[in-house]
Amino acid sequence: MPSNNFPVIYEQLRNVLQRSAVGLKIAHDLPGDYNLVTPGDTPRHQEIFFGAVKIQKNFVSYYLMPIYIYPDLLEGVSSSLLRHLKGKSCFRFTRLDNRLLDELNLLTQRGRQRFQQEGWA
């Protein structure tokens, strides 16, 4: 059963992802599930998954594809945030503080900029 604070965490993470959404396309926006993709009019002529936020059973997931494609984006990221990274592109949260939110916001913005520089978006 999801924690009572998961909807709050979801909204905070969704807001972080939305701040970097300029020029991206909402793939879907359902209660507890928000996904962004690149527009299909890029030089590669296809949509590419950028990121998502989803309420799961035991945590809230924050997916960020730029760190999978460009792992160097994780250089300098705090160990506090890295503890939440499971796999190559998914952060899992059961609690969240402003410091982690700020750092995740900067990482997401850097990922968005990298996608743009590389012609993905």
N, C-alpha and C positions, 0 to 999 in steps of 0.2 A: 504494500500500500504506500503510495507516495506521501512524503512528508508534507505537513501543512505549509511549510515555507517554500516548497518547490515552485508553486506559481509565482511567488515573489522573485525567486532566483531566476526563473524562466524570463520574466519581464525585464529584469536587469540585463541579462545576457542578450536578449532580443534587441534591447536598446543599443547595446554595444555593436551588434552586427548591423543594425540599421544605420548607424553613423557612417559606416563605410559602404553603404548601399548605392551611393550616387553612381549612375551608369550601369548598375546591375539590375537584374530582373528577378522579381519575386516568383519562384517556382510554385510555391504554395504557402499559404498563411492560414493554418488551421489552429484551433485551440491546442496549445502545447506543442506545436510543430511548425517551425518557420524555416524556409529554405530559400537561399539565393543562388542564382546561376548567372553566368556572364551572358550578355546578349548574343544572339546567333549571328549578328552581322560583323563579327570579328574577322580578321584575316583567315582564321581557321574555319569559319562558317559553321560553327556549331556551338551549342551552349555547353559551358563547362561549369561543373559544380564549384561554387565558391565557399559556401559555409551554411551552417544550420544550427538551430537550437531546438532541442526536443526534451520533453519531460519523459523520463524513463521510470521504471518501477522503483529503483533505489537511488537515483541521482538525476541530475539535469545534464544533458550532453551539450557540448559546444564544439561543433566540427569546424575546422578551418583548413581548407584544402591548400592554401598557399604554403603552409609549413610542411606539407607532404611533398610538394613539388620543389620547394626551395628550403631545405632544412637549415640553411645558414641563417634564416630569419630567427631561429631560436637562440643564436649566439647572444649572450648577454641577458637572457631571460632568467629571472630569479628562480632559485631552487623551490621557493614557495609555490610558484605557478607551475613549474615543471612536475611537481608532485601530483598535480591533477591531470597531467598528460598520460593517457593510456593509449598505447599504440602510436601511430605516426601523426595522427591529425585530430584526435578527439580528447578534449578535456572533460573531466567529470567532476561535478560539484554537488555537494550536499549542504555546504555552507559557503558563503561568499562575503568578502569584506571589500571596502573601497580600494584598498591597495591592489588587490588582485584584479578588480574591475578596471582600474586605471591602466595597469600593465597589459591586460588582455585587450583593452581598447587600442593602446599603442601598437601592439603586435598585429591586430586586425588591420589597422590603418597601413602599417608597413606592408602587410600582405596584399592589400588592395593596390597600393602603389606599385608593388612588384608585378602584379598581374597586368597592370596598365603599361608599365615599361616594357614588358615582354610581349605585348600585343595580345594578351589573353582577354582583355576587356577594354 
